[in-house]
Amino acid sequence: MFFSLRVVLYQSCVKESSGGQSPHHSFDDSEASRCLVRQVIKESLTKLGEMPVASERSIRWELGSCWMQHLQKQETPSDTDSKHSEEDTETKHAVKGLGKEFKLNVGTDEGQHSNGDSNSENELKELISEEAFFRLKESGTGLHLKSVDELIQMAYGYYNETALPKLVTDFGSLELSPVDGRTLTDLMHLRGLQMRSLGRVVELAEKLPHIQSLCIHEMVTRAFKHIVKVIASVENVADL
């Protein structure tokens, strides 16, 4: 797509040059194009600001996998974690909000939510296979007792309070630190994190300027790609 776009622009420039048009005229056309792009971006941002914020977000399957590992790790803390706790302290201080620890809220009264638990189990059994439900029940996390709405809210809580701060903490170490946009994307997707959270990563990494710079660069690059894609897909400039 980009190659064909270059050809069209190149042919257009050749035609203008062959027509004997002055460089000043070409500059005027270029400035008009810039003004058009600025106007389109400004109007688009205004429309986006007026649109209601989506109440539901998509969840990547990798996030569910990391969430399960996190809950199981909380249930059975290992000696290795205690050994590395002091080593991680120096890195954790660079991340805002990392002091919040996501915990699974399971009722202590066995008979208090018996009816609700039964309804939640039936609700989950309608959405997933019996084998998947059995594996979830045997995981020891208690997630099979939660309703779908509760699971979604808990997943969002893990995403915001644990997954994102933990990512920035790992970025602070020399063993796991992105060097470009591709490795940044891969590391985030591997943990089920979406690229729309780059702004939040910038906020958390206030003491990691190289991570902030990389995230901002990636946001600008992705925004530019979307703009070019829209402009290239329109045949008539007036349709913009």
Secondary structure, DSSP 8 states (H G I E B T S, - for coil): -HHHHHHHHHHHHHHHHHTT--HHHHHHHHHHHHHHHHHHHHHHHHHHHHS---S-----HHHHHHHHHHHHHHHS--HHHHHHHHHHHHHHTTSTTTT--------S-TTTTHHHHHHHHHHHHHHS-HHHHHHHHHTTS-GGGS-HHHHHHHHHHHIIIIIHHHHHHHHTSSSS---SHHHHHHHHHHTT--GGGHHHHHHHTTT-HHHHHHHHHHHHHHHHHHHHHHHHH-SSGGG-
